[in-house]
Amino acid sequence: MAASDTKRDQIIEAVKAELQAMPDIAHVVRRLPSYSDLESFASTQFPAVAIVGRLPVPTEHITSRACHVDHVVSELKVDLYCYFQDNKTPDSTISFLLNQLWAALYSDQTKGGLVITTRLKPRERLEVWARYGAFGLTVITRYQHTPGGI
């Protein structure tokens, strides 16, 4: 089974597609970049967002006697790390980018029918160093899947 066959990966890819459709996000990657990776990005690749999916956590087991099918409801958190180049007005840049991310990620809360609910949780910590600023946002989804898969 390829990784993209899992519902977990399909949800992460749906989040990635929403980010790639945003005109104000220049670059999206599915791994956490190191500082040297950031240094290798062209200035035109900022703002950049890194996506790191966590493991799903089962929250509910549903047994349907009518159709003899079991389902599991799990919570999947997808961490987003947004990097930008602005040391003059980082707070304004964060407000602008967070507003854009909020609108895009809440535009389809079902992620194309893959999830039951979506909520966003910004991380309180902000980092500004050298030429970069960064902040985090967690996309928290609840979705249903079979007991034999994620």
Secondary structure by P-SEA (a helix, b strand, c coil): ccccccaaaaaaaaaaaaaaacccccccccccccaaaaaacccccccbbbbbbcbbbbcbbbbbccccbbbbbbbbbbbbbbbbbbcccaaaaaaaaaaaaaaaaaccccccccccbbbbbbbcbbbbcccccbbbbbbbbbbccccccc
